[in-house]
Amino acid sequence: MPSLHVCVIGADGLPDTDWFTEPDAFARVTLLGEDGDLRTCESSKVSNSRSPQWNYCCLLSLDERASKLTIDVVDKDIFDDDFIGSCELLPVAHELQRCELKNGDNLNGHVEFQIDDHTPSPPPPPLLPCSALLPSCLARQSLSAAETPLRAAH
């Protein structure tokens, strides 16, 4: 099945959402299908940074019904997490890009990401026995190292 390889590099310009420290932000990637099916992955949290660098990648299976990919940035808190902003895009390959993080009408920084199509390669063909390839192959296999003729040095 085809997949999307999504890499969230980092964010910058995040607002202060905590009273005494900077955000403890993580990224959440969500792929939404037309039937409401969700596929989600999350980065780890980067503590006390308005410019977190996650360098986080995940692989999300893709079907023809996938309609939207969202990258959310969230401030992890002890009781309730604070939504910082999201970037919505089509679930197709994108070169390294920056996207505005929006929360309603507010611009709350930017997120940097890259998306690649990831279609698995077909499996390699099965290995054939030596005899099926060349008749002389069997003769070469039967020679031991002691029987291998040495070339004379000139």
CORNOR-V299204 format. One record per helix or strand of 3 or more residues. SS is the DSSP state (2 for helix, 1 for strand). FROM is the first residue (numbers start at 1). TO is the last residue. If there is no record, write none. Layout:
SS & FROM & TO
SS & FROM & TO
//
This chain:
1 & 3 & 12
1 & 25 & 33
1 & 38 & 42
1 & 53 & 61
1 & 66 & 75
1 & 82 & 89
1 & 94 & 103
1 & 106 & 118
2 & 130 & 133
2 & 135 & 142
//
